[in-house]
Amino acid sequence: MVDILPNSFSVHGDQELEPPAESPEIEKLGVDDMLQKYCGEFGSWQLRHFLLTCLAWALESIHTTVMIFADRQPGWRCLDGGSGRGCSPDAHSVCDLRPGSWEWIHGKGSSTVAEWGLVCDF
Protein backbone atom coordinates (compact mmCIF):
# COMPACT_ATOMS: atom_id res chain seq x y z
CA MET A 1 0.00 0.00 0.00
CA VAL A 2 1.38 3.40 -1.02
CA ASP A 3 -0.04 6.61 0.34
CA ILE A 4 1.04 10.10 -0.66
CA LEU A 5 1.10 12.37 2.34
CA PRO A 6 0.80 16.16 2.09
CA ASN A 7 4.52 16.63 2.86
CA SER A 8 5.52 14.34 -0.08
CA PHE A 9 6.88 11.58 2.19
CA SER A 10 5.74 8.11 1.29
CA VAL A 11 5.01 5.04 3.41
CA HIS A 12 5.80 1.57 2.05
CA GLY A 13 4.22 -1.21 4.07
CA ASP A 14 5.53 -1.29 7.66
CA GLN A 15 8.50 1.00 6.88
CA GLU A 16 9.03 4.39 8.36
CA LEU A 17 8.52 7.60 6.42
CA GLU A 18 11.04 8.04 3.62
CA PRO A 19 12.04 11.36 2.16
CA PRO A 20 11.55 11.75 -1.62
CA ALA A 21 14.39 10.48 -3.77
CA GLU A 22 16.93 13.04 -4.90
CA SER A 23 15.78 14.60 -8.13
CA PRO A 24 18.32 14.87 -10.93
CA GLU A 25 19.61 18.28 -11.96
CA ILE A 26 17.02 20.07 -14.09
CA GLU A 27 18.30 20.90 -17.54
CA LYS A 28 17.46 24.45 -18.59
CA LEU A 29 16.86 24.94 -22.30
CA GLY A 30 16.08 28.00 -24.36
CA VAL A 31 13.42 27.93 -27.07
CA ASP A 32 15.94 27.35 -29.87
CA ASP A 33 17.70 24.56 -27.95
CA MET A 34 14.41 22.89 -27.09
CA LEU A 35 13.21 22.98 -30.72
CA GLN A 36 16.50 21.57 -31.96
CA LYS A 37 16.55 18.80 -29.33
CA TYR A 38 12.93 17.66 -29.65
CA CYS A 39 11.94 18.69 -33.19
CA GLY A 40 15.21 18.44 -35.10
CA GLU A 41 16.75 20.73 -37.65
CA PHE A 42 14.79 22.72 -40.21
CA GLY A 43 13.92 20.16 -42.88
CA SER A 44 11.69 19.54 -45.86
CA TRP A 45 8.51 19.09 -43.79
CA GLN A 46 9.05 22.38 -41.98
CA LEU A 47 9.71 24.13 -45.30
CA ARG A 48 6.57 22.63 -46.84
CA HIS A 49 4.49 23.72 -43.84
CA PHE A 50 5.96 27.23 -43.97
CA LEU A 51 5.24 27.59 -47.71
CA LEU A 52 1.65 26.34 -47.44
CA THR A 53 0.95 28.65 -44.52
CA CYS A 54 2.41 31.64 -46.37
CA LEU A 55 0.44 30.74 -49.51
CA ALA A 56 -2.83 30.99 -47.60
CA TRP A 57 -1.95 34.46 -46.32
CA ALA A 58 -0.71 35.58 -49.76
CA LEU A 59 -4.07 34.66 -51.33
CA GLU A 60 -5.91 36.53 -48.58
CA SER A 61 -3.80 39.65 -49.15
CA ILE A 62 -4.51 39.55 -52.90
CA HIS A 63 -8.27 39.37 -52.27
CA THR A 64 -8.08 42.29 -49.82
CA THR A 65 -6.05 44.42 -52.24
CA VAL A 66 -8.44 43.71 -55.11
CA MET A 67 -11.42 44.82 -53.04
CA ILE A 68 -9.72 48.08 -52.05
CA PHE A 69 -8.84 49.07 -55.61
CA ALA A 70 -12.00 47.73 -57.21
CA ASP A 71 -14.17 50.00 -55.07
CA ARG A 72 -12.18 53.17 -55.78
CA GLN A 73 -14.45 55.90 -57.16
CA PRO A 74 -12.30 57.99 -59.55
CA GLY A 75 -12.77 61.70 -60.14
CA TRP A 76 -14.76 63.07 -63.07
CA ARG A 77 -15.17 66.38 -64.91
CA CYS A 78 -17.61 67.96 -67.30
CA LEU A 79 -16.71 68.06 -70.98
CA ASP A 80 -16.50 71.57 -72.46
CA GLY A 81 -16.84 73.06 -68.96
CA GLY A 82 -20.49 72.05 -68.74
CA SER A 83 -21.69 74.51 -71.34
CA GLY A 84 -25.01 73.37 -72.72
CA ARG A 85 -24.38 69.60 -72.71
CA GLY A 86 -26.36 68.75 -69.57
CA CYS A 87 -23.38 68.64 -67.24
CA SER A 88 -23.10 70.66 -64.07
CA PRO A 89 -19.87 70.62 -62.03
CA ASP A 90 -22.07 71.02 -58.93
CA ALA A 91 -23.69 67.60 -59.43
CA HIS A 92 -23.08 65.12 -56.60
CA SER A 93 -22.80 62.08 -58.84
CA VAL A 94 -22.30 61.26 -62.50
CA CYS A 95 -25.56 59.33 -62.30
CA ASP A 96 -27.39 62.68 -62.30
CA LEU A 97 -25.74 63.72 -65.60
CA ARG A 98 -26.47 62.90 -69.23
CA PRO A 99 -24.21 60.23 -70.74
CA GLY A 100 -21.45 61.79 -72.84
CA SER A 101 -21.49 65.10 -70.94
CA TRP A 102 -18.70 64.06 -68.56
CA GLU A 103 -15.47 62.01 -68.49
CA TRP A 104 -13.16 60.34 -65.97
CA ILE A 105 -10.23 62.60 -65.02
CA HIS A 106 -7.56 59.90 -65.42
CA GLY A 107 -9.30 57.95 -68.18
CA LYS A 108 -11.14 54.64 -68.15
CA GLY A 109 -8.08 52.72 -66.92
CA SER A 110 -7.91 54.61 -63.61
CA SER A 111 -10.20 52.21 -61.75
CA THR A 112 -12.23 49.06 -62.16
CA VAL A 113 -15.31 51.21 -61.57
CA ALA A 114 -14.38 53.47 -64.51
CA GLU A 115 -13.26 50.65 -66.81
CA TRP A 116 -16.41 48.55 -66.44
CA GLY A 117 -18.91 51.38 -65.94
CA LEU A 118 -19.83 50.30 -62.40
CA VAL A 119 -21.19 53.70 -61.50
CA CYS A 120 -24.97 53.80 -61.48
CA ASP A 121 -27.70 51.22 -60.99
CA PHE A 122 -28.74 51.09 -64.64
N, C-alpha and C positions, 0 to 999 in steps of 0.2 A: 504494500500500500504506500502510495506517494502522495503526500499533501504539500501544497505550496502555502507557506505561511506569509503573512504580510511583510515580514522583514527579509524575504527571499531566502531563508534557510529552509532546508528540506529534511524530512525525517524518512529514513529507510528502515522499515521493520522496527526492531527493538533498539536500533542504534540511537545515539545521541544526535543532537542538532549538528549539521555540518554546514560550514560556510560555503557559499557558491564557489565553484571552481574558478581559478584565475582565468580571466578572459585574455585572449591574445591581443597584441598591440593592434589598434585600429589603424588601417591604412587610409590616409587622407588623399583623395584624388580631386583634381580639378575637372571641369567639364570636358576639356579636350582629352585629358588622360583617360577619363572614364569612357568616353566614346571610342577611343582607340582600343582600349582594353576589351570592352564588351561588344562593340559593334564592328571593329576592324577598320581597315583603311578605306578611303573613298574609292569605291569600285564602280563597276558597270551598273549594278542595281541602283546605287545611290544617284548616279548620273541620269539614269532613265527616269527615276522618280522626280528628280529636280527638273528635267526637261518637260515632263508631262504636267507638273504643277505650274511651271512658268507658262506653258502653252495655254492653259485654262485662263490665266490672268491676262495674257496677251489678247486673246479673243474678246474678253470682257472689255478691255481698254479700247479695242477697235469699235465695238458696238457703242460705247459711250461717246467716243469722238464723232462717230457718224451722226448720232442724234444731236449733238451740239451744233455741228455745221449744217445739218439738213434743216434745222429750224431757224436758221439765221434769216431775218427779214432785211434784205438789202434796201438801200436808199433809192429814191426815184425822183424824177424831175419832169416838169411839163415841157413838151416840145414847143418851140417857137415862143417861149415865155408865157404860154397860156393865152395867146391872143386869138380869140374866136374859134378855138378848136374844141371847146368843152372841157378844158383843163384849168383848174384853179389851184395855185400853189398852197392855198389855205385848206385844201381838202385833207381829211384825216387819214384816208386810205385810198389806194388806187381803185378799190372796188366801187367808189363813188364816181369815178371818172369814165368817160367814153373810151373804148378801146382805140388805140392808135394816137391818143392825145398826150401820152406820157411814155417815158422810157426808164429803164434801170440805169443808175448812174455809172456803174462799172460794167455794164453789159450783161447779157444773159448768162455768162459763165461765172458770175460773181457768187452765186449761191444755187443750191438745189431748188429752192423756192422759185428763183428767177428762171432757171433753165427749164423746169417742167411746168411752169405756170401755176404753181400751188399757192395762189394768192386768195382768190375769192371762192365762194361756195357755188360756182356755176355748175 
